[in-house]
Amino acid sequence: MVDRPSTDAVTLEVFRHLFTALAEEMGAALKRASFSPNIKERRDYSCALFSPERAAVALGDHMPVHLGAMPMSVEAALAELGTLAPGTYELYCDIAGHEAAGMLAELTVTEGAGGSADASGGGEGAAEPEALDAAAMDQVMIDSMLAFPAETDGKGNQPLEPEVLADGTKVFELTASVVPWEKSPGEVVEAWAYNGQVPGPQIKVDLGDTVRVIVNNETPLGTDVHWHGIHTPNDQDGVSPFTQDPISSGDTFTYEFVADEPAIGMYHAHLHSQISVPNGMFGVFIIGENPIPYGETISDVEIPADLVPDLEMPMVLNDAGVIGLSLNGKSFPATEPVVLEQGDWAAVHYYNEGLTVHPMHLHQMPQLVYAKDGIPLDHPYWADTINVAPGERYSVLFHAEDVGTWVWHCHILTHVEREEGMFGMVTAVVVTEPS
């Protein structure tokens, strides 16, 4: 903590600017909530002001900002804020993973009339914003879209082949480590990964298999592996210190269980998960056959009894940590397009390993939701937008009927577009003429 500056109190416009800037980064929903006195859910979002040297100013370590029934008036909160010297400050959300996902903004405080401090964008004496060049904004957006698909190093979700022992036990090996990961062209981050990839490798086994997974921990923190949605004995659930001791840095632990129930599950760290999971330590785990409703007629659409999907794939969603807003570990334009021929069927398993809900929208191709968290639905249904909350899995089927490039994205629009162009949680289904 450093001493409070001795400049005049920050104006009310500065305080409002702080909230407005943060709200813009957090999305429209948070922006609507910023000053509402009627929000029923009370949550603390801690934010802080830091100088360029990242030394805390005015309030020391952090200032709790309550969204919801405000615990104080704006004027009282302004007094709590204290004073700021003229300069440039960084405003960010310090909930784990949110800053790295882009929830930050820059605040410039200048000397206003009478020596008081003003923030850019509010108050007397603030500089007028430059006029926006609409044509330039259009071109930036178009250029960013036409960069798709862009090549980057590294690919996640690669199938992990087991060693099969004489008794039929399938042995897999996972190594957790911190590795460079190119999530978008030229943007390389320090990811926490299994076997050097984000998402980690796919594990797929048959119903009844005995599964052994050897986990090597090369991260700086203790870890474990939780088999999310996978039936295991309690001592194999991967929640240290309750079900096992942590796997210390440099150590190895072996999990073993029978895959005795079908599952569309996932695996991820549980200890220090607020660090390791948003930063990349997650993967897909499937047991048994895909529970497609073969031969059923749903809303007048018949699913062929002999259907063999031309594509079956996971789509792992993330929104936090160094990986940030992404599909299968990549941010647009580095997301991989899905290429199908006209008449093909595709089965997709959505996995949300992020911190917020994502409504996944596929243009012009209704998605048949046939399983939730791997559990087949008694009444499958069609939808064009599937709301996937953290920890959830949805299995969908769609039919590529019309030729063209069809955009597929999260419909929280700030997760896909920004002033610098398209980014984040966007890909496309490219449907070609039959060969």
C-alpha positions as CSV (number, residue, x, y, z in Angstrom):
1,M,0.0,0.0,0.0
2,V,1.2,3.5,-0.7
3,D,0.2,6.9,0.8
4,R,-3.0,8.5,-0.6
5,P,-2.2,11.4,-3.0
6,S,-2.9,14.8,-1.7
7,T,-4.9,16.0,-4.8
8,D,-8.5,17.1,-4.7
9,A,-11.2,14.5,-4.4
10,V,-12.1,12.6,-7.6
11,T,-15.3,14.0,-9.1
12,L,-18.6,12.0,-9.3
13,E,-18.0,11.7,-13.1
14,V,-14.8,9.9,-12.4
15,F,-16.5,7.3,-10.2
16,R,-19.2,6.8,-12.8
17,H,-16.5,6.4,-15.5
18,L,-14.9,3.6,-13.4
19,F,-18.1,1.6,-13.4
20,T,-19.0,2.4,-17.0
21,A,-15.6,1.3,-18.3
22,L,-15.6,-2.0,-16.3
23,A,-19.2,-2.7,-17.3
24,E,-18.4,-2.3,-21.0
25,E,-15.7,-4.9,-20.6
26,M,-18.0,-7.3,-18.6
27,G,-20.7,-7.1,-21.2
28,A,-24.2,-5.7,-21.6
29,A,-25.7,-7.7,-18.8
30,L,-23.3,-6.4,-16.2
31,K,-23.6,-2.9,-17.7
32,R,-27.4,-3.0,-17.0
33,A,-26.7,-4.0,-13.4
34,S,-24.1,-1.5,-12.6
35,F,-26.3,1.1,-10.9
36,S,-29.6,-0.8,-10.5
37,P,-30.9,-0.8,-6.9
38,N,-33.3,-3.7,-7.6
39,I,-30.9,-6.6,-8.5
40,K,-31.9,-9.5,-6.3
41,E,-28.7,-11.4,-6.4
42,R,-25.9,-9.9,-4.3
43,R,-22.4,-10.6,-5.4
44,D,-19.2,-8.9,-4.6
45,Y,-17.0,-7.9,-7.5
46,S,-13.7,-6.7,-6.1
47,C,-11.9,-4.3,-8.4
48,A,-8.7,-2.3,-7.9
49,L,-7.0,0.8,-9.2
50,F,-3.3,0.3,-10.1
51,S,-0.7,2.6,-11.4
52,P,1.4,1.6,-14.4
53,E,3.9,0.1,-12.0
54,R,0.9,-1.9,-10.5
55,A,1.4,-0.3,-7.1
56,A,-1.9,0.1,-5.3
57,V,-3.1,3.6,-4.9
58,A,-5.9,5.4,-3.0
59,L,-7.4,2.3,-1.4
60,G,-4.5,0.0,-0.9
61,D,-5.2,-3.5,-2.1
62,H,-8.7,-3.3,-3.4
63,M,-12.1,-1.7,-3.2
64,P,-15.2,-4.0,-2.8
65,V,-17.8,-3.0,-5.4
66,H,-21.3,-4.4,-4.7
67,L,-23.5,-5.0,-7.7
68,G,-27.0,-5.5,-6.6
69,A,-28.7,-3.7,-3.7
70,M,-25.9,-1.2,-3.3
71,P,-24.6,-1.1,0.2
72,M,-23.9,2.6,0.0
73,S,-24.9,5.5,-2.1
74,V,-22.8,6.6,-5.1
75,E,-21.7,9.6,-3.2
76,A,-20.7,7.5,-0.1
77,A,-18.8,5.1,-2.4
78,L,-17.1,8.1,-4.0
79,A,-15.9,9.1,-0.6
80,E,-14.7,5.6,0.0
81,L,-12.8,5.7,-3.2
82,G,-10.6,8.5,-1.9
83,T,-8.5,10.7,-4.2
84,L,-6.4,10.0,-7.3
85,A,-3.5,12.0,-8.6
86,P,-3.6,12.8,-12.3
87,G,-2.3,9.9,-14.4
88,T,-3.3,6.7,-16.1
89,Y,-4.7,3.9,-14.1
90,E,-5.8,0.3,-14.8
91,L,-9.2,-0.8,-13.6
92,Y,-9.8,-4.6,-13.5
93,C,-12.0,-7.3,-12.0
94,D,-9.9,-9.4,-9.6
95,I,-12.2,-12.5,-9.6
96,A,-9.9,-15.3,-10.6
97,G,-9.4,-15.5,-14.4
98,H,-11.5,-12.4,-15.2
99,E,-8.6,-9.9,-15.7
100,A,-6.8,-12.4,-18.0
101,A,-10.0,-12.8,-20.0
102,G,-10.1,-9.1,-20.8
103,M,-12.2,-7.6,-18.0
104,L,-10.0,-4.5,-17.6
105,A,-10.1,-0.9,-18.7
106,E,-7.9,2.2,-18.6
107,L,-8.7,5.3,-16.7
108,T,-7.0,8.6,-17.4
109,V,-7.3,11.3,-14.7
110,T,-6.3,14.8,-15.7
111,E,-6.3,18.2,-13.9
112,G,-9.7,19.8,-14.5
113,A,-10.9,23.3,-13.9
114,G,-10.0,24.6,-10.4
115,G,-7.3,21.9,-10.0
116,S,-9.7,19.0,-9.5
117,A,-9.1,15.7,-11.1
118,D,-11.2,14.6,-14.1
119,A,-11.4,11.3,-15.9
120,S,-11.3,11.1,-19.7
121,G,-14.9,10.7,-20.8
122,G,-16.5,12.6,-18.0
123,G,-16.5,15.8,-16.1
124,E,-15.6,19.4,-17.0
125,G,-12.2,19.7,-18.6
126,A,-12.2,16.2,-20.1
127,A,-10.8,15.9,-23.5
128,E,-13.4,15.4,-26.3
129,P,-13.2,11.9,-27.7
130,E,-12.0,11.6,-31.3
131,A,-14.7,11.3,-33.9
132,L,-15.2,7.6,-35.0
133,D,-14.5,6.8,-38.6
134,A,-17.3,4.5,-39.5
135,A,-15.7,3.4,-42.7
136,A,-12.5,2.5,-40.9
137,M,-14.5,0.6,-38.3
138,D,-16.3,-1.4,-41.0
139,Q,-13.0,-2.3,-42.6
140,V,-11.4,-3.4,-39.4
141,M,-14.3,-5.7,-38.7
142,I,-14.3,-7.1,-42.3
143,D,-10.6,-7.7,-42.3
144,S,-10.7,-9.5,-39.0
145,M,-13.5,-11.8,-40.4
146,L,-11.7,-12.5,-43.6
147,A,-8.6,-13.6,-41.7
148,F,-10.5,-16.8,-40.8
149,P,-9.3,-19.5,-40.7
150,A,-5.8,-18.6,-39.4
151,E,-3.2,-21.2,-38.7
152,T,-1.6,-21.4,-35.3
153,D,0.8,-23.8,-33.5
154,G,-0.8,-26.5,-31.4
155,K,-4.0,-28.4,-31.5
156,G,-6.1,-29.7,-28.6
157,N,-8.6,-32.6,-28.2
158,Q,-6.2,-35.0,-29.8
159,P,-7.3,-38.7,-29.2
160,L,-5.1,-40.3,-26.5
161,E,-4.3,-43.9,-27.3
162,P,-4.0,-46.2,-24.3
163,E,-1.6,-49.0,-23.6
164,V,-3.7,-52.1,-23.3
165,L,-2.4,-54.6,-20.8
166,A,-2.8,-58.4,-21.0
167,D,-5.9,-58.3,-18.7
168,G,-7.5,-55.6,-20.9
169,T,-6.8,-52.7,-18.6
170,K,-6.4,-49.5,-20.6
171,V,-3.6,-47.3,-19.3
172,F,-3.4,-43.6,-20.2
173,E,-0.8,-41.1,-19.1
174,L,-1.4,-37.4,-18.5
175,T,1.4,-34.9,-17.8
176,A,0.3,-31.5,-16.4
177,S,2.7,-28.7,-17.1
178,V,2.9,-25.0,-18.1
179,V,3.6,-24.6,-21.8
180,P,3.5,-21.9,-24.4
181,W,0.2,-22.0,-26.3
182,E,-0.7,-19.9,-29.4
183,K,-4.3,-19.2,-28.8
184,S,-4.7,-16.8,-31.7
185,P,-2.2,-15.7,-34.4
186,G,0.9,-14.3,-32.8
187,E,-0.7,-14.4,-29.3
188,V,1.3,-16.9,-27.2
189,V,0.3,-17.5,-23.6
190,E,1.6,-19.6,-20.7
191,A,-1.1,-22.3,-20.6
192,W,-1.6,-24.9,-18.0
193,A,-2.0,-28.0,-20.1
194,Y,-2.3,-31.8,-20.2
195,N,0.2,-33.4,-22.6
196,G,1.1,-30.0,-24.0
197,Q,-2.3,-29.2,-25.5
198,V,-5.5,-27.2,-24.8
199,P,-8.0,-28.8,-24.4
200,G,-6.2,-31.9,-23.1
201,P,-6.3,-35.1,-25.1
202,Q,-9.6,-36.9,-25.6
203,I,-10.0,-40.1,-23.6
204,K,-12.5,-42.5,-25.0
205,V,-13.2,-46.0,-23.6
206,D,-15.8,-48.8,-23.9
207,L,-18.4,-49.6,-21.3
208,G,-16.9,-52.1,-18.8
209,D,-13.3,-51.2,-19.4
210,T,-10.9,-51.0,-16.5
211,V,-9.2,-47.6,-16.8
212,R,-5.9,-46.6,-15.3
213,V,-4.7,-43.0,-15.6
214,I,-1.1,-42.1,-14.6
215,V,-0.9,-38.4,-13.8
216,N,2.5,-36.6,-13.7
217,N,2.5,-33.1,-12.1
218,E,5.0,-30.7,-13.6
219,T,3.1,-27.6,-12.6
220,P,4.4,-25.4,-9.8
221,L,1.3,-26.2,-7.6
222,G,-0.2,-29.3,-6.1
223,T,-2.9,-30.8,-8.2
224,D,-5.4,-33.7,-8.7
225,V,-7.8,-34.8,-11.5
226,H,-11.5,-34.8,-11.0
227,W,-13.5,-37.1,-13.4
228,H,-16.5,-34.8,-13.9
229,G,-19.6,-36.8,-14.9
230,I,-17.7,-40.1,-14.7
231,H,-18.8,-42.7,-12.1
232,T,-15.9,-43.6,-9.8
233,P,-15.3,-44.9,-6.3
234,N,-15.0,-42.1,-3.8
235,D,-11.2,-42.5,-3.4
236,Q,-10.8,-42.0,-7.2
237,D,-13.0,-38.8,-7.4
238,G,-9.9,-36.6,-7.5
239,V,-10.8,-34.0,-4.8
240,S,-7.7,-33.6,-2.6
241,P,-7.4,-33.5,0.4
242,F,-10.8,-35.2,0.9
243,T,-10.4,-38.3,-1.4
244,Q,-6.6,-38.3,-1.8
245,D,-3.4,-36.4,-1.0
246,P,-2.5,-33.6,-3.4
247,I,-0.2,-34.6,-6.2
248,S,2.8,-32.4,-5.3
249,S,4.9,-30.7,-8.0
250,G,7.2,-33.3,-9.4
251,D,5.1,-36.3,-8.2
252,T,2.9,-38.9,-9.8
253,F,-0.4,-40.4,-8.9
254,T,-2.4,-43.3,-10.5
255,Y,-6.2,-43.4,-10.7
256,E,-7.9,-46.6,-11.5
257,F,-11.6,-47.4,-11.9
258,V,-14.1,-49.4,-14.0
259,A,-16.0,-47.5,-16.7
260,D,-19.3,-49.0,-15.5
261,E,-21.7,-46.4,-16.7
262,P,-22.0,-44.6,-20.1
263,A,-20.8,-41.0,-19.9
264,I,-20.1,-37.9,-21.8
265,G,-17.9,-36.4,-19.2
266,M,-14.8,-34.4,-18.7
267,Y,-11.7,-34.2,-16.6
268,H,-10.0,-31.3,-14.9
269,A,-8.0,-30.3,-11.9
270,H,-9.9,-29.7,-8.7
271,L,-7.2,-28.4,-6.4
272,H,-6.3,-24.8,-7.4
273,S,-8.9,-25.1,-10.1
274,Q,-9.5,-21.4,-10.2
275,I,-5.9,-21.1,-11.7
276,S,-5.4,-24.4,-13.6
277,V,-8.7,-24.9,-15.2
278,P,-9.3,-21.5,-16.8
279,N,-5.7,-21.6,-17.9
280,G,-6.2,-24.8,-19.8
281,M,-6.2,-28.0,-17.6
282,F,-9.4,-29.6,-18.9
283,G,-10.2,-32.4,-21.3
284,V,-12.9,-34.7,-22.7
285,F,-13.7,-38.2,-21.4
286,I,-16.3,-40.4,-23.1
287,I,-17.5,-43.9,-22.1
288,G,-19.6,-46.0,-24.4
289,E,-21.7,-45.2,-27.5
290,N,-23.2,-41.9,-28.5
291,P,-26.8,-42.0,-27.3
292,I,-28.4,-40.6,-30.6
293,P,-32.2,-41.2,-30.8
294,Y,-32.0,-43.5,-33.8
295,G,-35.2,-43.9,-35.7
296,E,-37.2,-41.4,-33.7
297,T,-39.4,-38.6,-35.2
298,I,-38.9,-35.4,-33.4
299,S,-41.0,-32.4,-34.4
300,D,-41.8,-34.0,-37.7
301,V,-38.1,-34.7,-38.4
302,E,-37.1,-38.4,-38.7
303,I,-33.7,-39.4,-37.4
304,P,-32.5,-42.2,-39.6
305,A,-32.4,-45.6,-37.8
306,D,-29.1,-46.4,-39.5
307,L,-27.5,-43.0,-39.0
308,V,-23.8,-42.9,-38.8
309,P,-22.7,-39.3,-38.1
310,D,-20.2,-38.0,-40.6
311,L,-18.6,-36.1,-37.8
312,E,-18.6,-36.4,-34.0
313,M,-16.7,-33.8,-32.1
314,P,-16.3,-32.0,-28.8
315,M,-16.6,-28.2,-28.6
316,V,-15.1,-27.1,-25.3
317,L,-16.0,-23.5,-24.2
318,N,-13.8,-21.3,-22.1
319,D,-13.9,-17.6,-21.2
320,A,-11.3,-17.0,-18.5
321,G,-7.6,-17.3,-17.6
322,V,-4.9,-16.9,-20.2
323,I,-7.0,-19.0,-22.7
324,G,-9.9,-16.6,-22.4
325,L,-12.9,-16.5,-24.8
326,S,-12.3,-19.5,-26.9
327,L,-13.5,-22.7,-28.6
328,N,-11.4,-25.8,-28.2
329,G,-8.5,-23.7,-26.9
330,K,-8.4,-21.2,-29.8
331,S,-9.7,-17.7,-30.3
332,F,-11.1,-16.5,-33.7
333,P,-9.7,-16.4,-36.3
334,A,-7.6,-19.4,-35.1
335,T,-10.8,-21.5,-34.4
336,E,-11.1,-24.5,-36.7
337,P,-13.9,-24.5,-39.3
338,V,-16.1,-27.6,-39.5
339,V,-16.2,-28.8,-43.1
340,L,-19.2,-31.0,-44.2
341,E,-20.7,-32.0,-47.4
342,Q,-24.4,-31.3,-48.2
343,G,-26.5,-34.0,-46.6
344,D,-24.0,-34.9,-43.8
345,W,-25.0,-35.3,-40.2
346,A,-22.8,-34.0,-37.4
347,A,-22.9,-34.8,-33.6
348,V,-21.4,-32.3,-31.3
349,H,-20.8,-32.4,-27.5
350,Y,-20.7,-29.0,-25.9
351,Y,-18.5,-28.7,-22.7
352,N,-18.4,-25.5,-20.7
353,E,-15.1,-25.3,-18.7
354,G,-15.5,-21.6,-18.3
355,L,-16.9,-19.3,-15.6
356,T,-20.1,-18.0,-17.3
357,V,-23.0,-19.3,-19.5
358,H,-22.6,-19.4,-23.3
359,P,-25.7,-19.5,-25.6
360,M,-24.3,-21.3,-28.6
361,H,-26.0,-20.4,-31.9
362,L,-25.6,-22.2,-35.2
363,H,-26.9,-20.3,-38.2
364,Q,-29.6,-21.9,-40.3
365,M,-29.1,-25.4,-38.9
366,P,-31.4,-26.4,-36.0
367,Q,-29.7,-28.5,-33.3
368,L,-31.3,-31.6,-31.9
369,V,-30.6,-31.7,-28.2
370,Y,-30.6,-35.4,-27.3
371,A,-28.5,-35.7,-24.1
372,K,-27.8,-33.4,-21.2
373,D,-24.6,-34.1,-19.2
374,G,-24.4,-37.4,-21.0
375,I,-27.9,-38.5,-19.9
376,P,-30.2,-39.3,-22.9
377,L,-33.3,-37.2,-22.9
378,D,-36.7,-38.8,-22.9
379,H,-37.9,-36.0,-25.1
380,P,-35.2,-34.6,-27.4
381,Y,-35.9,-31.2,-28.8
382,W,-34.8,-28.8,-31.6
383,A,-33.2,-25.4,-30.9
384,D,-31.1,-22.9,-32.7
385,T,-29.4,-21.6,-29.6
386,I,-28.2,-23.8,-26.7
387,N,-27.5,-22.3,-23.3
388,V,-24.5,-24.1,-21.8
389,A,-23.7,-23.2,-18.2
390,P,-20.3,-23.9,-16.5
391,G,-19.8,-27.6,-15.9
392,E,-22.6,-28.6,-18.3
393,R,-22.5,-30.8,-21.4
394,Y,-25.1,-30.8,-24.1
395,S,-25.1,-33.3,-27.0
396,V,-26.6,-32.1,-30.2
397,L,-27.2,-33.4,-33.8
398,F,-27.6,-31.3,-36.9
399,H,-28.1,-31.9,-40.6
400,A,-26.1,-29.9,-43.2
401,E,-28.8,-29.3,-45.8
402,D,-27.7,-26.0,-47.5
403,V,-24.4,-25.2,-49.1
404,G,-22.5,-22.2,-47.7
405,T,-20.5,-20.8,-44.9
406,W,-22.6,-20.8,-41.7
407,V,-21.4,-18.9,-38.7
408,W,-21.4,-20.7,-35.3
409,H,-20.8,-18.6,-32.2
410,C,-21.7,-17.7,-28.7
411,H,-24.6,-15.2,-28.8
412,I,-23.3,-13.0,-26.0
413,L,-22.0,-10.6,-28.7
414,T,-19.2,-9.1,-26.7
415,H,-17.7,-12.7,-26.7
416,V,-17.4,-12.5,-30.4
417,E,-16.9,-8.9,-31.5
418,R,-15.0,-5.9,-30.2
419,E,-13.7,-2.6,-31.6
420,E,-10.6,-4.3,-33.0
421,G,-12.8,-6.8,-34.9
422,M,-14.1,-10.3,-34.6
423,F,-12.5,-12.6,-32.0
424,G,-13.2,-15.2,-29.4
425,M,-16.0,-17.7,-29.5
426,V,-16.7,-17.9,-33.2
427,T,-16.2,-20.5,-35.9
428,A,-18.1,-21.6,-39.0
429,V,-19.7,-24.7,-40.5
430,V,-18.6,-24.8,-44.2
431,V,-21.0,-27.0,-46.2
432,T,-19.8,-28.0,-49.7
433,E,-21.4,-29.7,-52.7
434,P,-21.4,-33.5,-52.4
435,S,-18.3,-34.9,-53.9
